[in-house]
Amino acid sequence: MKRAAAVARVADAVDARGAECLTVVCNGMIGRELYTHADAPSRFYMIGSMGLASSIGLGLALVQPSRTVVVFDGDGNVLMNLGTLASVAAAAPPNFYHVVFDNAAHGSTGGQRTISDRVPLDAVARAAGYRSVVRAGAEDALATALTTFFDAPAPAMLVVDVERGNQPGIGRVEPSPLELTSRFRTRATLKTRSA
Amino acid sequence: MASPSRHFLDLLEQHGYNFFTGVPCSLFDGVTRILDAEPRYGYISAVREDSAMGLAAGAYLGGRQPVVLMQNSGLGVSVNALVSLHQIYDIPALLVISWRGEGGPGGDDAPEHIIMGDVMRPFLDLLRIPFAVFEPSTLAADVERLTRTMHETHKPVALVVGKGRLQS
């Protein structure tokens, strides 16, 4: 499955859950693909600080316990901040959903290999203590996983196997970092309907 | 009388700080002990200082006013988070940074701290992080000033803590 298609499927599943969801997206192509598919003020796109999407998502999940926090991540990003899988498991926020698009490559810098083909990130998350971990290797498996994933006990991780390669001509995230902070913080601190 | 660390935490709370994370240092051991012992602070002991910066960013986006405690060795670890997250996204935080190696090459601290201890002040200047050095007689005014700057700029500010200030 192409990564852009997988990103779109997961985004649609998140959006179907409504305004209570907040999404933090790692730097690189995944954010650009998500932005191009469907932008929303409830999405915080990182353009730098590789590795820290999980840390940002964890901080957010802890202070906004009534919201569902979804982190869109990549294998290179997770490997760069592997210790934070332990922080997530130790803090155990029940509203933290971690989706990792895994192509065993640094997609944004030219597809150089990572080591996630030899160190399965789902096994690492399980060993760290994530309460639910699922891996989806194909489009139908992803569709099936998405029917239950966001209701599974959290912290939860969904690893989606995706092909290497980038969509030619994919756009960049257009709002400035300041605009992204402002609109996301407004959305994140809104009182939503009680779940 | 309250310990210096208790007094310091009370002062931070009076200025609106309400999210605490970081990595310990012996130089502010008194503060971390209180944070660890009292669940009301919700202190998150981070695995690395840049991860702590990320946690603080998430907390800010969720409406909090964060403090990140770190040894100055962790300032090096945090540089990319500071310059490619907090400073470009306007995400404020108060950094409480211990000053290991304060005496530089002529001092008596362990070798691994000497260079960072020596360059820390120009390094903070280079990173455009406003800071004050912890001094009990000016602490209240310094925290007030740093917090005002942080609110005006929406960027991180730092309080540098030397030996003997917050160890009890």
Interface residues (C-beta under 8 A of the other chain):
Chain A: V24 F44 M46 I47 G48 S49 M50 G51 L52 A53 S54 S55 I56 G57 L58 G59 L60 A61 L62 V63 Q64 N81 G83 T84 A86 S87 A91 P177 L178 L180 T181 F184 R185 A188 T189
Chain B: F19 T21 G42 I44 A46 V47 R48 D50 S51 A52 M53 G54 L55 A56 A57 G58 A59 Y60 L61 G62 G63 R64 P66 N80 A81 V83 S84 L85 I88 Y89 D90 I91
